[in-house]
Structure formats: C-alpha cells, structure tokens
Amino acid sequence: MAKSTRTARQLREILIERIEALPGMAGQTTDVHTGGVRWVDADPGDPNWYVPRGPQAEDYRLDVARVIQQTRLEFDLDTD
C-alpha cells in the first residue's frame, strides 16, 4: 500500500507539531528545526526522506526520534 506524500515543508510542519506536543518540547529547537527534511534514494516501500542529525548529540531524545521514525513510516516525500 502506497503511503501519502507530502512536500518537505509539510513534513517539517507535521514533525514540529508532533514534537512540540511531547512533554517539555514546546519551543525547543531540534534537528527538524535546523536541518529540515532531506530526500534520500530508497528502495520501494522504504522511507525516501530523513532528518539530518546535528552536532548536538547530547541533545538526542528517544521520543523525538520515535516521532520522526513514525512519520517516516506514515508519509513519503513528494518527488514533484
């Protein structure tokens, strides 16, 4: 089953909304804010986008990573 597609801007907005809904994350800057969403060549069925990880590895949060991964499984990046 094909996933719904969104533009990079739409995916970024979805991610920010979902991340800011997490406890303690409202107003926090994440890799989504600074790096956005990037295309990646992928096999059919695999996610075709990712969020580049910034240099602040100590700021990594598992709940944010889960939101990104769940969204990658839900939506593909629009190729148009």
Summary of the structure (lengths in Angstrom):
residues: 80
radius of gyration: 12.4
end to end distance: 19.8
largest distance: 37.1
contacts: 185
relative contact order: 0.27
helix: 42%
strand: 12%
